[in-house]
Each structure stands twice: as structure tokens, then as C-alpha cells.
Amino acid sequence: MDMPGALAEYGLHYLRKKSKQGICSNLSLNIENVNEWMLNLTREDLPDE
């Protein structure tokens, strides 16, 4: 399954746009939701807050 299809299941839209810095998107992961998306990541692997 592709990213737009996966996000559509949750009622979200995946947007991408080419910019001078590369490709920008509306998707970002932070410490609060990283465990939902990266289940194999252990607590020791998380960056210091």
C-alpha cells in the first residue's frame, strides 16, 4: 500500500510539493506519535528530549 492510500484509511490527505529544498510534505512524525508508526523502535533508540 502506498502512503496516500494508507493515510486515506484514516481520513487524512498526503500532500507533496517540490521546493528549492527538495520535496516537502504535510506528513511529520514527532515523539508523541512515532511509536504508532515505527513499532520496532525501542525506547533506547529515541532521541534525548
MODELLER restraints for C-alpha pairs under 7 A, 6 or more apart:
rsr = mdl.restraints
at = mdl.atoms
rsr.add(forms.Gaussian(group=physical.xy_distance, feature=features.Distance(at['CA:4:A'], at['CA:13:A']), mean=6.56, stdev=0.5))
rsr.add(forms.Gaussian(group=physical.xy_distance, feature=features.Distance(at['CA:4:A'], at['CA:14:A']), mean=5.24, stdev=0.5))
rsr.add(forms.Gaussian(group=physical.xy_distance, feature=features.Distance(at['CA:7:A'], at['CA:13:A']), mean=6.21, stdev=0.5))
rsr.add(forms.Gaussian(group=physical.xy_distance, feature=features.Distance(at['CA:7:A'], at['CA:14:A']), mean=6.77, stdev=0.5))
rsr.add(forms.Gaussian(group=physical.xy_distance, feature=features.Distance(at['CA:14:A'], at['CA:26:A']), mean=6.42, stdev=0.5))
rsr.add(forms.Gaussian(group=physical.xy_distance, feature=features.Distance(at['CA:14:A'], at['CA:27:A']), mean=6.86, stdev=0.5))
rsr.add(forms.Gaussian(group=physical.xy_distance, feature=features.Distance(at['CA:15:A'], at['CA:25:A']), mean=5.37, stdev=0.5))
rsr.add(forms.Gaussian(group=physical.xy_distance, feature=features.Distance(at['CA:15:A'], at['CA:26:A']), mean=5.60, stdev=0.5))
rsr.add(forms.Gaussian(group=physical.xy_distance, feature=features.Distance(at['CA:16:A'], at['CA:23:A']), mean=6.51, stdev=0.5))
rsr.add(forms.Gaussian(group=physical.xy_distance, feature=features.Distance(at['CA:16:A'], at['CA:24:A']), mean=5.59, stdev=0.5))
rsr.add(forms.Gaussian(group=physical.xy_distance, feature=features.Distance(at['CA:16:A'], at['CA:25:A']), mean=4.37, stdev=0.5))
rsr.add(forms.Gaussian(group=physical.xy_distance, feature=features.Distance(at['CA:16:A'], at['CA:26:A']), mean=6.95, stdev=0.5))
rsr.add(forms.Gaussian(group=physical.xy_distance, feature=features.Distance(at['CA:17:A'], at['CA:23:A']), mean=5.58, stdev=0.5))
rsr.add(forms.Gaussian(group=physical.xy_distance, feature=features.Distance(at['CA:17:A'], at['CA:24:A']), mean=5.31, stdev=0.5))
rsr.add(forms.Gaussian(group=physical.xy_distance, feature=features.Distance(at['CA:17:A'], at['CA:25:A']), mean=6.40, stdev=0.5))
rsr.add(forms.Gaussian(group=physical.xy_distance, feature=features.Distance(at['CA:18:A'], at['CA:24:A']), mean=6.26, stdev=0.5))
